[in-house]
Amino acid sequence: MKRSLSVFFTVILLWTIANSQENKSAMDANKSPNKKEETLPAKEKSTETQKDDKKQIERADKTETQSEKDKPKDESQETKKFKNIMQTLDYGIQKDRKAAIGMINDIKNESYKREILLKITSIATSDSDIEMRKSAITAIGDNKFSDGASAIIAGLEDEASDVKIAACYAVGKLKLQEAKDKLVEVLKKQDLSQSSNFTDAIIIALTELEAKDILEFAATEAKNQKNSKMIRERLLLYIGKCGSAEQFNMLTEIYKDDEEEMSIRSYAVKSMGRLKIKEAIPVIKEVVKEIDSYSFNKRKRYYDLYMQSVTALVELGDESSVSLLMNSLRSDNSDVRYKAILLIKDFNDERTIDILKYKMKNDPSAKVRNAARKSLEEKGLIEKGAEKESEVNDEKSESAEQ
């Protein structure tokens, strides 16, 4: 019995010891440094790599779709702008509608622009607001929208003077030959004794169209001293572009008439120069010589006519005009020198270049210096972009000249 119990307890003791050693081995295994170095860093590296890979994928996706996102965005903005203009023209207050017409220049899509111009054309003929009709016709002309031609021609008979004037300018910009007969008809109904912006605009439009239909009418009315000076000057400019040597006698008569207004005489000689009427050279020289004979004070009153005469001689290719220009460049009057600079820029000889360089640096008038600089820039002899000298600092010298 005692032996049996002894064996039993011995077995229990051995089992306990064995179990204790097994648990200790398991605990030691969990605390092993090698396991920590192998497992934990591997787990952390895997997580960081996944995060980096995700970021790279996101960046790649963003880069791939960026250009595609931008394009629809730009197109969407253009479409929104187009719709906004169209809706404003339909429903906006007059101030906003007028501004919307001006916004057409912001539209790049030609299809959208055409649709807006078609609506503007409708406004030009049917809108009750004068400013809207005027702005609409102006926009048609500025954009050279030929489909709006009928609206422009209709505008010539609008009840509002401002609309009719805008229509005249639009005719000139679009070179609407189909409007010529209507313009001639309307012109002959005007009271030429009155200064009128509308009449002036009609003549400008006919000049742009180079319409020779009214040459005889223009010559007669330009000579008529009962007519407005403004209208006579415009008719003379029309003759200068659309006329011929046939108008030489009429122009000479006006030019040589000492009783005629100075500006009218100036426009007459300007037209002779533009028409290249060589027969005018001795006539012009005669007048220039007469002005040179005047006293200093009287000559000052004629300097504009004098310079226009020199201009005509330059345009007619008269070589003696060079000496006249030189005399003008030496004048004490800054306006005479300034106009001479505008003329001398047409010459390309070495002497002219030297004169311009001298005037640019040394003339007492800032206006003359700037004109000389601009002439040299246009010839490509000095760099463009130089700031113009301020005439404010030149008041003292300008006052001294006067």
C-alpha beads as a LAMMPS data file, in Angstrom:
LAMMPS data file: protein, C-alpha beads

402 atoms
401 bonds

1 atom types
1 bond types

-500.0 500.0 xlo xhi
-500.0 500.0 ylo yhi
-500.0 500.0 zlo zhi

Masses

1 110.0

Atoms # bond

1 1 1 0.000 0.000 0.000
2 1 1 2.729 2.439 0.991
3 1 1 4.643 1.469 -2.114
4 1 1 1.660 2.153 -4.342
5 1 1 1.154 5.616 -2.899
6 1 1 4.843 6.358 -3.311
7 1 1 4.699 5.449 -6.979
8 1 1 1.564 7.565 -7.464
9 1 1 3.121 10.692 -5.958
10 1 1 6.322 10.134 -7.923
11 1 1 4.339 10.109 -11.194
12 1 1 2.426 13.260 -10.221
13 1 1 5.658 15.060 -9.362
14 1 1 7.329 14.112 -12.625
15 1 1 4.277 15.251 -14.627
16 1 1 4.237 18.631 -12.823
17 1 1 7.917 19.213 -13.466
18 1 1 7.543 18.333 -17.134
19 1 1 4.537 20.589 -17.560
20 1 1 6.370 23.453 -15.862
21 1 1 9.343 23.130 -18.205
22 1 1 7.043 23.076 -21.253
23 1 1 5.330 26.317 -20.186
24 1 1 8.685 27.989 -19.559
25 1 1 9.906 27.024 -23.026
26 1 1 6.774 28.509 -24.553
27 1 1 7.242 31.768 -22.630
28 1 1 10.908 31.949 -23.647
29 1 1 9.930 31.426 -27.236
30 1 1 7.481 34.362 -27.078
31 1 1 10.191 36.604 -25.611
32 1 1 12.777 35.651 -28.271
33 1 1 14.562 38.731 -29.826
34 1 1 14.900 36.947 -33.131
35 1 1 11.152 36.629 -33.536
36 1 1 10.643 40.332 -32.815
37 1 1 13.229 41.374 -35.403
38 1 1 11.783 39.042 -38.044
39 1 1 8.046 39.627 -37.587
40 1 1 7.402 43.210 -36.512
41 1 1 9.613 45.031 -39.085
42 1 1 8.206 42.835 -41.831
43 1 1 4.669 43.837 -40.862
44 1 1 5.542 47.581 -40.648
45 1 1 7.332 47.516 -44.036
46 1 1 4.341 45.955 -45.678
47 1 1 1.981 48.658 -44.350
48 1 1 4.220 51.561 -45.432
49 1 1 4.684 50.069 -48.890
50 1 1 0.946 49.769 -49.330
51 1 1 0.455 53.423 -48.350
52 1 1 3.173 54.613 -50.773
53 1 1 1.755 52.507 -53.582
54 1 1 -1.704 53.941 -52.972
55 1 1 -0.402 57.520 -53.111
56 1 1 1.483 56.825 -56.336
57 1 1 -1.642 55.358 -57.925
58 1 1 -3.698 58.374 -56.839
59 1 1 -1.107 60.762 -58.288
60 1 1 -0.990 58.823 -61.540
61 1 1 -4.783 58.824 -61.830
62 1 1 -4.885 62.561 -61.137
63 1 1 -2.217 63.258 -63.781
64 1 1 -3.987 61.098 -66.360
65 1 1 -7.353 62.806 -65.963
66 1 1 -6.135 66.400 -65.424
67 1 1 -6.131 67.393 -69.091
68 1 1 -9.508 65.744 -69.603
69 1 1 -10.948 67.609 -66.623
70 1 1 -9.576 70.957 -67.786
71 1 1 -11.022 70.730 -71.283
72 1 1 -14.650 70.201 -70.278
73 1 1 -14.220 72.941 -67.676
74 1 1 -13.082 75.482 -70.290
75 1 1 -15.815 74.461 -72.684
76 1 1 -18.331 74.690 -69.893
77 1 1 -17.222 78.240 -69.051
78 1 1 -17.554 79.295 -72.707
79 1 1 -20.999 77.728 -72.869
80 1 1 -22.073 79.408 -69.643
81 1 1 -20.814 82.755 -70.921
82 1 1 -22.686 82.254 -74.188
83 1 1 -25.926 81.340 -72.420
84 1 1 -25.542 84.272 -70.043
85 1 1 -25.160 86.712 -72.953
86 1 1 -28.159 85.286 -74.786
87 1 1 -30.367 85.348 -71.688
88 1 1 -29.268 88.861 -70.771
89 1 1 -30.090 90.094 -74.271
90 1 1 -33.558 88.581 -73.864
91 1 1 -34.422 89.387 -70.255
92 1 1 -31.853 91.783 -68.801
93 1 1 -32.270 95.450 -67.966
94 1 1 -31.170 97.835 -70.714
95 1 1 -27.841 98.641 -69.082
96 1 1 -26.934 94.950 -68.815
97 1 1 -28.204 94.200 -72.329
98 1 1 -25.955 96.889 -73.767
99 1 1 -23.006 95.472 -71.804
100 1 1 -23.848 91.975 -73.082
101 1 1 -23.451 93.169 -76.681
102 1 1 -19.932 94.292 -75.850
103 1 1 -19.153 90.878 -74.324
104 1 1 -19.277 89.257 -77.752
105 1 1 -15.554 89.960 -78.038
106 1 1 -14.967 87.507 -75.170
107 1 1 -16.511 84.636 -77.129
108 1 1 -13.988 82.493 -79.017
109 1 1 -16.363 79.826 -80.306
110 1 1 -17.341 80.943 -83.824
111 1 1 -20.643 79.095 -83.720
112 1 1 -21.630 80.817 -80.483
113 1 1 -20.479 84.183 -81.818
114 1 1 -22.565 83.808 -84.954
115 1 1 -25.660 82.940 -82.929
116 1 1 -25.163 86.027 -80.762
117 1 1 -24.679 88.233 -83.834
118 1 1 -27.896 86.907 -85.352
119 1 1 -29.740 87.902 -82.199
120 1 1 -28.002 91.292 -82.230
121 1 1 -29.104 91.760 -85.845
122 1 1 -32.689 91.212 -84.752
123 1 1 -32.233 93.758 -81.964
124 1 1 -30.885 96.313 -84.461
125 1 1 -34.142 96.339 -86.396
126 1 1 -36.763 95.698 -83.739
127 1 1 -35.652 96.887 -80.305
128 1 1 -37.516 99.863 -78.861
129 1 1 -34.439 101.242 -77.104
130 1 1 -32.337 103.672 -79.184
131 1 1 -29.063 102.857 -77.417
132 1 1 -29.612 99.138 -77.977
133 1 1 -30.218 99.630 -81.703
134 1 1 -27.137 101.842 -81.942
135 1 1 -24.946 99.356 -80.030
136 1 1 -26.274 96.443 -82.075
137 1 1 -25.474 98.103 -85.419
138 1 1 -22.039 99.129 -84.158
139 1 1 -21.319 95.516 -83.126
140 1 1 -22.385 94.232 -86.550
141 1 1 -19.968 96.635 -88.208
142 1 1 -17.089 96.008 -85.796
143 1 1 -17.398 92.246 -86.290
144 1 1 -17.841 92.641 -90.066
145 1 1 -20.940 90.442 -89.901
146 1 1 -22.168 90.466 -93.498
147 1 1 -25.406 88.688 -92.590
148 1 1 -26.380 91.847 -90.735
149 1 1 -26.177 94.028 -93.857
150 1 1 -29.943 94.430 -94.180
151 1 1 -30.169 95.686 -90.591
152 1 1 -27.440 98.265 -91.274
153 1 1 -29.149 99.560 -94.403
154 1 1 -32.455 99.757 -92.534
155 1 1 -30.649 101.727 -89.839
156 1 1 -29.909 104.502 -92.350
157 1 1 -33.582 105.460 -92.099
158 1 1 -33.950 105.009 -88.350
159 1 1 -35.819 107.763 -86.537
160 1 1 -32.861 108.309 -84.189
161 1 1 -29.871 110.271 -85.492
162 1 1 -27.368 108.283 -83.396
163 1 1 -28.575 105.029 -84.936
164 1 1 -28.289 106.451 -88.461
165 1 1 -24.736 107.643 -87.764
166 1 1 -23.773 104.196 -86.428
167 1 1 -25.247 102.655 -89.582
168 1 1 -23.108 104.930 -91.787
169 1 1 -19.912 103.904 -90.016
170 1 1 -20.939 100.221 -90.244
171 1 1 -21.488 100.614 -94.002
172 1 1 -17.925 101.864 -94.339
173 1 1 -16.450 99.042 -92.259
174 1 1 -18.293 96.359 -94.209
175 1 1 -17.836 98.136 -97.565
176 1 1 -21.529 97.624 -98.297
177 1 1 -21.808 98.690 -101.919
178 1 1 -25.520 97.858 -101.827
179 1 1 -25.980 100.791 -99.448
180 1 1 -24.471 103.324 -101.872
181 1 1 -27.695 104.348 -103.627
182 1 1 -29.488 104.810 -100.329
183 1 1 -26.630 106.947 -98.967
184 1 1 -26.622 109.163 -102.058
185 1 1 -30.381 109.549 -101.836
186 1 1 -30.249 110.494 -98.159
187 1 1 -27.295 112.881 -98.635
188 1 1 -29.102 114.925 -101.261
189 1 1 -31.969 115.462 -98.842
190 1 1 -29.731 116.998 -96.164
191 1 1 -29.452 120.705 -95.394
192 1 1 -25.762 121.244 -96.111
193 1 1 -25.810 124.711 -94.592
194 1 1 -26.076 123.073 -91.174
195 1 1 -23.242 121.228 -89.440
196 1 1 -24.496 117.704 -88.961
197 1 1 -22.743 114.613 -87.658
198 1 1 -25.140 112.494 -89.698
199 1 1 -24.334 114.296 -92.955
200 1 1 -20.644 114.055 -92.093
201 1 1 -21.018 110.301 -91.498
202 1 1 -22.805 109.829 -94.841
203 1 1 -19.926 111.462 -96.727
204 1 1 -17.391 109.378 -94.774
205 1 1 -19.271 106.198 -95.742
206 1 1 -19.375 107.207 -99.420
207 1 1 -15.652 107.973 -99.232
208 1 1 -14.967 104.495 -97.812
209 1 1 -17.026 103.009 -100.642
210 1 1 -15.063 105.152 -103.111
211 1 1 -18.383 106.060 -104.678
212 1 1 -17.784 108.395 -107.605
213 1 1 -21.494 108.982 -108.119
214 1 1 -21.502 112.289 -106.253
215 1 1 -18.281 113.848 -107.582
216 1 1 -20.079 116.591 -109.476
217 1 1 -22.409 117.195 -106.540
218 1 1 -19.446 117.284 -104.121
219 1 1 -17.471 119.743 -106.255
220 1 1 -20.417 122.128 -106.492
221 1 1 -21.286 121.988 -102.805
222 1 1 -17.647 122.223 -101.648
223 1 1 -17.371 125.579 -103.448
224 1 1 -20.641 126.866 -102.010
225 1 1 -19.660 129.232 -99.193
226 1 1 -23.196 129.115 -97.807
227 1 1 -22.665 125.528 -96.786
228 1 1 -21.297 124.494 -93.397
229 1 1 -17.506 124.577 -93.093
230 1 1 -17.621 121.112 -91.555
231 1 1 -19.475 119.697 -94.566
232 1 1 -17.303 121.503 -97.112
233 1 1 -14.125 120.137 -95.509
234 1 1 -15.533 116.600 -95.580
235 1 1 -16.540 116.963 -99.242
236 1 1 -13.019 118.129 -100.123
237 1 1 -11.546 115.061 -98.410
238 1 1 -13.996 112.895 -100.362
239 1 1 -12.768 114.519 -103.598
240 1 1 -9.166 113.898 -102.519
241 1 1 -9.838 110.155 -102.413
242 1 1 -12.457 109.636 -105.108
243 1 1 -11.717 112.465 -107.542
244 1 1 -9.259 112.964 -110.369
245 1 1 -7.410 115.673 -112.278
246 1 1 -10.812 116.829 -113.531
247 1 1 -11.296 118.549 -110.169
248 1 1 -8.003 120.457 -110.500
249 1 1 -9.562 123.786 -111.558
250 1 1 -12.159 123.680 -108.803
251 1 1 -9.563 122.834 -106.146
252 1 1 -7.167 125.501 -107.421
253 1 1 -9.900 128.116 -107.316
254 1 1 -10.565 127.385 -103.649
255 1 1 -6.872 127.090 -102.751
256 1 1 -5.881 130.453 -104.260
257 1 1 -8.866 132.385 -102.897
258 1 1 -7.458 134.644 -100.170
259 1 1 -11.019 135.418 -99.070
260 1 1 -11.666 131.760 -98.379
261 1 1 -11.374 130.276 -94.889
262 1 1 -7.879 129.008 -94.132
263 1 1 -8.991 125.464 -93.273
264 1 1 -10.953 125.168 -96.534
265 1 1 -7.881 126.232 -98.520
266 1 1 -5.782 123.710 -96.595
267 1 1 -8.165 120.853 -97.420
268 1 1 -8.163 121.883 -101.083
269 1 1 -4.359 121.690 -101.387
270 1 1 -4.318 118.457 -99.392
271 1 1 -6.687 116.910 -101.950
272 1 1 -4.486 118.074 -104.837
273 1 1 -1.534 116.323 -103.230
274 1 1 -3.441 113.101 -102.661
275 1 1 -4.715 113.070 -106.236
276 1 1 -1.112 113.428 -107.518
277 1 1 -2.063 116.355 -109.745
278 1 1 1.389 117.373 -111.016
279 1 1 -0.039 120.513 -112.605
280 1 1 -0.628 121.783 -109.094
281 1 1 3.099 122.098 -108.262
282 1 1 3.650 125.604 -109.725
283 1 1 0.352 126.803 -108.242
284 1 1 1.339 125.587 -104.781
285 1 1 4.826 127.074 -105.041
286 1 1 3.312 130.426 -105.911
287 1 1 1.208 130.436 -102.746
288 1 1 4.151 129.269 -100.620
289 1 1 6.310 132.062 -102.012
290 1 1 3.608 134.598 -101.222
291 1 1 3.341 133.397 -97.610
292 1 1 7.131 133.615 -97.266
293 1 1 6.909 137.295 -98.230
294 1 1 4.575 138.123 -95.343
295 1 1 5.712 139.765 -92.134
296 1 1 6.605 137.477 -89.241
297 1 1 3.310 138.025 -87.400
298 1 1 1.206 137.520 -90.528
299 1 1 3.149 134.376 -91.460
300 1 1 2.254 132.845 -88.122
301 1 1 -1.432 133.044 -89.058
302 1 1 -0.736 131.152 -92.281
303 1 1 1.539 128.422 -90.940
304 1 1 -1.118 125.673 -91.190
305 1 1 -1.816 126.463 -94.834
306 1 1 1.928 126.737 -95.418
307 1 1 2.604 123.294 -93.974
308 1 1 -0.288 121.696 -95.844
309 1 1 1.161 123.177 -99.019
310 1 1 4.573 121.691 -98.240
311 1 1 2.874 118.359 -97.529
312 1 1 1.249 118.433 -100.952
313 1 1 4.597 119.184 -102.603
314 1 1 6.137 116.200 -100.788
315 1 1 3.319 113.935 -101.994
316 1 1 3.749 115.271 -105.528
317 1 1 7.460 114.399 -105.433
318 1 1 8.817 117.934 -105.742
319 1 1 12.477 117.913 -104.695
320 1 1 12.535 121.601 -103.813
321 1 1 10.184 120.850 -100.931
322 1 1 13.213 119.573 -99.005
323 1 1 14.529 123.123 -98.600
324 1 1 11.068 124.260 -97.511
325 1 1 11.064 121.555 -94.885
326 1 1 14.465 122.680 -93.680
327 1 1 13.160 126.219 -93.227
328 1 1 10.211 124.827 -91.290
329 1 1 12.498 122.769 -89.074
330 1 1 14.348 125.951 -88.119
331 1 1 11.164 127.832 -87.277
332 1 1 10.773 129.316 -83.794
333 1 1 7.211 127.987 -83.787
334 1 1 7.112 124.483 -82.293
335 1 1 3.917 123.589 -84.189
336 1 1 5.621 124.359 -87.506
337 1 1 8.627 122.225 -86.529
338 1 1 6.352 119.419 -85.360
339 1 1 4.470 119.293 -88.669
340 1 1 7.754 119.415 -90.567
341 1 1 8.938 116.338 -88.662
342 1 1 5.778 114.493 -89.697
343 1 1 6.617 115.309 -93.310
344 1 1 10.349 114.677 -93.281
345 1 1 9.896 111.106 -92.070
346 1 1 8.906 110.193 -95.647
347 1 1 12.493 110.815 -96.792
348 1 1 15.144 108.126 -96.284
349 1 1 18.346 109.958 -97.203
350 1 1 21.244 110.261 -94.769
351 1 1 20.684 113.967 -94.213
352 1 1 17.103 113.364 -93.107
353 1 1 18.235 110.717 -90.624
354 1 1 20.795 113.120 -89.163
355 1 1 18.133 115.822 -88.807
356 1 1 15.747 113.467 -87.022
357 1 1 18.461 112.301 -84.627
358 1 1 19.423 115.886 -83.869
359 1 1 15.806 116.914 -83.271
360 1 1 15.185 113.892 -81.075
361 1 1 18.011 114.921 -78.729
362 1 1 18.156 118.707 -78.952
363 1 1 14.863 120.306 -79.958
364 1 1 13.524 122.533 -77.137
365 1 1 10.005 121.106 -77.585
366 1 1 9.169 117.701 -76.104
367 1 1 6.446 117.275 -78.721
368 1 1 8.991 117.690 -81.519
369 1 1 11.519 115.394 -79.799
370 1 1 8.896 112.684 -79.416
371 1 1 7.817 113.037 -83.062
372 1 1 11.436 112.676 -84.209
373 1 1 11.905 109.624 -81.992
374 1 1 8.756 107.999 -83.365
375 1 1 9.900 108.637 -86.942
376 1 1 13.224 106.932 -86.239
377 1 1 11.415 104.030 -84.573
378 1 1 9.201 103.574 -87.632
379 1 1 12.310 103.494 -89.808
380 1 1 13.767 100.821 -87.535
381 1 1 16.781 102.973 -86.664
382 1 1 16.173 102.936 -82.915
383 1 1 14.439 100.441 -80.654
384 1 1 10.728 100.825 -80.077
385 1 1 9.168 101.029 -76.638
386 1 1 11.123 103.943 -75.226
387 1 1 8.943 106.039 -72.975
388 1 1 7.830 109.339 -74.387
389 1 1 9.191 112.406 -72.703
390 1 1 6.719 114.271 -70.576
391 1 1 5.599 117.587 -71.938
392 1 1 4.792 118.697 -68.411
393 1 1 8.477 119.383 -67.793
394 1 1 8.660 121.266 -71.051
395 1 1 6.171 124.021 -70.188
396 1 1 8.888 126.603 -69.761
397 1 1 10.378 126.132 -73.230
398 1 1 6.943 125.880 -74.859
399 1 1 5.859 129.131 -73.208
400 1 1 9.052 130.856 -74.333
401 1 1 8.372 129.867 -77.940
402 1 1 4.892 131.296 -77.827

Bonds

1 1 1 2
2 1 2 3
3 1 3 4
4 1 4 5
5 1 5 6
6 1 6 7
7 1 7 8
8 1 8 9
9 1 9 10
10 1 10 11
11 1 11 12
12 1 12 13
13 1 13 14
14 1 14 15
15 1 15 16
16 1 16 17
17 1 17 18
18 1 18 19
19 1 19 20
20 1 20 21
21 1 21 22
22 1 22 23
23 1 23 24
24 1 24 25
25 1 25 26
26 1 26 27
27 1 27 28
28 1 28 29
29 1 29 30
30 1 30 31
31 1 31 32
32 1 32 33
33 1 33 34
34 1 34 35
35 1 35 36
36 1 36 37
37 1 37 38
38 1 38 39
39 1 39 40
40 1 40 41
41 1 41 42
42 1 42 43
43 1 43 44
44 1 44 45
45 1 45 46
46 1 46 47
47 1 47 48
48 1 48 49
49 1 49 50
50 1 50 51
51 1 51 52
52 1 52 53
53 1 53 54
54 1 54 55
55 1 55 56
56 1 56 57
57 1 57 58
58 1 58 59
59 1 59 60
60 1 60 61
61 1 61 62
62 1 62 63
63 1 63 64
64 1 64 65
65 1 65 66
66 1 66 67
67 1 67 68
68 1 68 69
69 1 69 70
70 1 70 71
71 1 71 72
72 1 72 73
73 1 73 74
74 1 74 75
75 1 75 76
76 1 76 77
77 1 77 78
78 1 78 79
79 1 79 80
80 1 80 81
81 1 81 82
82 1 82 83
83 1 83 84
84 1 84 85
85 1 85 86
86 1 86 87
87 1 87 88
88 1 88 89
89 1 89 90
90 1 90 91
91 1 91 92
92 1 92 93
93 1 93 94
94 1 94 95
95 1 95 96
96 1 96 97
97 1 97 98
98 1 98 99
99 1 99 100
100 1 100 101
101 1 101 102
102 1 102 103
103 1 103 104
104 1 104 105
105 1 105 106
106 1 106 107
107 1 107 108
108 1 108 109
109 1 109 110
110 1 110 111
111 1 111 112
112 1 112 113
113 1 113 114
114 1 114 115
115 1 115 116
116 1 116 117
117 1 117 118
118 1 118 119
119 1 119 120
120 1 120 121
121 1 121 122
122 1 122 123
123 1 123 124
124 1 124 125
125 1 125 126
126 1 126 127
127 1 127 128
128 1 128 129
129 1 129 130
130 1 130 131
131 1 131 132
132 1 132 133
133 1 133 134
134 1 134 135
135 1 135 136
136 1 136 137
137 1 137 138
138 1 138 139
139 1 139 140
140 1 140 141
141 1 141 142
142 1 142 143
143 1 143 144
144 1 144 145
145 1 145 146
146 1 146 147
147 1 147 148
148 1 148 149
149 1 149 150
150 1 150 151
151 1 151 152
152 1 152 153
153 1 153 154
154 1 154 155
155 1 155 156
156 1 156 157
157 1 157 158
158 1 158 159
159 1 159 160
160 1 160 161
161 1 161 162
162 1 162 163
163 1 163 164
164 1 164 165
165 1 165 166
166 1 166 167
167 1 167 168
168 1 168 169
169 1 169 170
170 1 170 171
171 1 171 172
172 1 172 173
173 1 173 174
174 1 174 175
175 1 175 176
176 1 176 177
177 1 177 178
178 1 178 179
179 1 179 180
180 1 180 181
181 1 181 182
182 1 182 183
183 1 183 184
184 1 184 185
185 1 185 186
186 1 186 187
187 1 187 188
188 1 188 189
189 1 189 190
190 1 190 191
191 1 191 192
192 1 192 193
193 1 193 194
194 1 194 195
195 1 195 196
196 1 196 197
197 1 197 198
198 1 198 199
199 1 199 200
200 1 200 201
201 1 201 202
202 1 202 203
203 1 203 204
204 1 204 205
205 1 205 206
206 1 206 207
207 1 207 208
208 1 208 209
209 1 209 210
210 1 210 211
211 1 211 212
212 1 212 213
213 1 213 214
214 1 214 215
215 1 215 216
216 1 216 217
217 1 217 218
218 1 218 219
219 1 219 220
220 1 220 221
221 1 221 222
222 1 222 223
223 1 223 224
224 1 224 225
225 1 225 226
226 1 226 227
227 1 227 228
228 1 228 229
229 1 229 230
230 1 230 231
231 1 231 232
232 1 232 233
233 1 233 234
234 1 234 235
235 1 235 236
236 1 236 237
237 1 237 238
238 1 238 239
239 1 239 240
240 1 240 241
241 1 241 242
242 1 242 243
243 1 243 244
244 1 244 245
245 1 245 246
246 1 246 247
247 1 247 248
248 1 248 249
249 1 249 250
250 1 250 251
251 1 251 252
252 1 252 253
253 1 253 254
254 1 254 255
255 1 255 256
256 1 256 257
257 1 257 258
258 1 258 259
259 1 259 260
260 1 260 261
261 1 261 262
262 1 262 263
263 1 263 264
264 1 264 265
265 1 265 266
266 1 266 267
267 1 267 268
268 1 268 269
269 1 269 270
270 1 270 271
271 1 271 272
272 1 272 273
273 1 273 274
274 1 274 275
275 1 275 276
276 1 276 277
277 1 277 278
278 1 278 279
279 1 279 280
280 1 280 281
281 1 281 282
282 1 282 283
283 1 283 284
284 1 284 285
285 1 285 286
286 1 286 287
287 1 287 288
288 1 288 289
289 1 289 290
290 1 290 291
291 1 291 292
292 1 292 293
293 1 293 294
294 1 294 295
295 1 295 296
296 1 296 297
297 1 297 298
298 1 298 299
299 1 299 300
300 1 300 301
301 1 301 302
302 1 302 303
303 1 303 304
304 1 304 305
305 1 305 306
306 1 306 307
307 1 307 308
308 1 308 309
309 1 309 310
310 1 310 311
311 1 311 312
312 1 312 313
313 1 313 314
314 1 314 315
315 1 315 316
316 1 316 317
317 1 317 318
318 1 318 319
319 1 319 320
320 1 320 321
321 1 321 322
322 1 322 323
323 1 323 324
324 1 324 325
325 1 325 326
326 1 326 327
327 1 327 328
328 1 328 329
329 1 329 330
330 1 330 331
331 1 331 332
332 1 332 333
333 1 333 334
334 1 334 335
335 1 335 336
336 1 336 337
337 1 337 338
338 1 338 339
339 1 339 340
340 1 340 341
341 1 341 342
342 1 342 343
343 1 343 344
344 1 344 345
345 1 345 346
346 1 346 347
347 1 347 348
348 1 348 349
349 1 349 350
350 1 350 351
351 1 351 352
352 1 352 353
353 1 353 354
354 1 354 355
355 1 355 356
356 1 356 357
357 1 357 358
358 1 358 359
359 1 359 360
360 1 360 361
361 1 361 362
362 1 362 363
363 1 363 364
364 1 364 365
365 1 365 366
366 1 366 367
367 1 367 368
368 1 368 369
369 1 369 370
370 1 370 371
371 1 371 372
372 1 372 373
373 1 373 374
374 1 374 375
375 1 375 376
376 1 376 377
377 1 377 378
378 1 378 379
379 1 379 380
380 1 380 381
381 1 381 382
382 1 382 383
383 1 383 384
384 1 384 385
385 1 385 386
386 1 386 387
387 1 387 388
388 1 388 389
389 1 389 390
390 1 390 391
391 1 391 392
392 1 392 393
393 1 393 394
394 1 394 395
395 1 395 396
396 1 396 397
397 1 397 398
398 1 398 399
399 1 399 400
400 1 400 401
401 1 401 402
